[in-house]
Amino acid sequence: MSEISFNYKISQEFWSACRGMPNGHLGIIFDILCLLDADGLESSVRSRYRAIGQYGLQGQVTLLEHSINVATICRVLAAGRVIEVLAVIAGLGHDCGKLPSLHPGPYVAAMHAHWSAEHIRYVIEGRLPEVQAEAVVEAIRRHHLAGGGALHRVLREADGRARSEEIQTIINRSVGGRQYGL
């Protein structure tokens, strides 16, 4: 692929880090990253509780940032395994159903994983072997649930780690500015 320019530095840096991945998978990553780069400045928390406690902190992280954080951690957790590139795809697309352009009607928090899975199914259709495509779709659909296969477990752990790291980063920044009085 020729040199690509994204709207946000974080997207450009992530794309550069993915350049060594197989071309077929790279095209899928590119398509998801373009979607997030265009529309991912939404808060990563779409909830009526987003101003309360940890949701308030998580709400300061954009969907673009959170998705890239999860994909990056997925890559680390799955490094050297057959599922590494699939984990990156799942991590990048796991919350895309929170984008207003991808869900029908009013936002329903419990449905974002389903909407994300269905959109990613559309993106990867015919571009991955069926078994791999289903593993990615099911990992995304179930990313808030326990159990599942190796890809699902990597995605779920990466999502949790990303949230913890994001909250810690916000607290560290805020403490320096005395925002929380800790």
N, C-alpha and C positions, 0 to 999 in steps of 0.2 A: 504494500500500500504506500502511496506517496505521502509526503509530509502533510499532516492534518493540523488544523488550528481549531482549538476549542475556545469557548467563551471564558472559561475559568481556569486559572493556573492549576488547581487541584485536579481537574480533568486531564489537562495536558501532561502533568506529572504521572498520573496513573496510567495513561495511555503509553507513555514512554516506558514505564516499568513492565508493561505487558508485551512489548514488541517481540520478545523471543518466543512467544506462544505460537502453536500451529496456526497457519493462515485461516483455516475453516473456523476455528474457535475464535480467532482474532476478529473476524467479521461480526460474529455474534456479540462479542464484548464491545466492539465499536458501535453497533446499533443501539445497545442498551445505554452505553455511555453518552451517545448523542442525545438520546431522550432525556436523560438526567441532566446533562449539561444545558439543555434548552429549557427544561421545566422544573428542575430539581431544587430550586431555591425555596420551595415550600418548607415549612417546618417538618422535621422528621417525626413529630408527634402531632397527630390529628385527633385530638380528644377534647372533650369539654373540660377535662381535668388538667389541661396542659399548663395552667398557671400555678398548679399546686405541687409542692415537694419536688420529687425527682422528675416528674413530668415537666415542671417549669424549667428545670435545668436542661432536660433532654430537648425541650422545645426550642432551645437556642441553637441547636445543631440542625443544619439544613438536610434535606433528604439526599442531596448530592453528596455532602460530606459523610453522612452516616453510611450510605451505600458503598462508597469507596473505602471507608474504614472497615466495613464488614468484609468486603471482597479481599482487601489486603490481608486481614487476619485469616480468612479462609485459605488464602494461598500459603501462608506460613504453616497453618495447622495441617494442610494436606500435602506439603512439599514432598516431592519425590514419589508420591503415590499416583496411581492411575487416575484418581479423581481430582487431581490438582486443578486442572483447567476448568473442569465442571464445577468445582467449588467456587472458583472466581466468578463464573457466570451466575451461579445461584446467589452468591453474596451480593453481586452488583444489582441483580434484579429482584431481590427478595421483598422489597418494600415499594416497588414501582406502582403497585395498586393504590398507593396513597395519593398519587398525582391526580388532580381533578380531571384531567383529560382522559384518564383511563378507567374511571369508575362511573357507572350509570347512576344518575340521580344523586341524592344526598349521600354524604359519606357515612358509612357504618363501619366502626372500628373492627368489629369481628369479621368483616368481609375482606379486609385489605390483603390478607394472605391468599385468598381465593382469586381476587382480581389480579394480584401480582402473578400468580401461577398461570392463569389463563393468558395474560399478556405475553409472558415468557414462552408459553407453549406456541403462541402465534409467531414469535420472533425466531424460535429455533426449529420450527416445523420444516422437515426435509433437509435440515442442515447438520443434524446429528443422528447417529444410529438411534433407532427407536428406544432401545433399552436405556441409553444415556439420557435421551430427551425426557423420558418418563421419570428417571431418577432425579433430574434437575427440577422438573415440575412438582413432583411430590415433596421434595425437600423444601421447596418454597411454600407450597400449600400448608405444610405441617410445621413450619419453622418456629412456632410458639408451643408446640406439643412435644411431649417426651416420647422416647422410643425412636423407631425408624432405623434406616440403614446408615452406613458410614458417611455418606454425603449429607444426610439430614443432620446427623450428630455434629459434623464439622460446622455446618451452617448455624445451627442452634447455639453452639458454643461461641462461635465468632460473633454472632449478634449480641450475646450477653457480654462478652469481653469488650466489644466496641462501645456498648452503652456505658459500661463501668469506666472505661478510659475517657470517654467523652465527658462524663460527669466530673471525673477527677480533674480534667483539663480546665473545665469551666470554673470549678471551685478554686483551683490554683490561680487562675487569672483574676477571679473575683476577690480572693483574699488579698492579693497584692494591691487591689484597688479598694479594699475595705468594704466591698459591697455586702458581704454576709456577716461582717463583724465577728469572725471566728478567731 
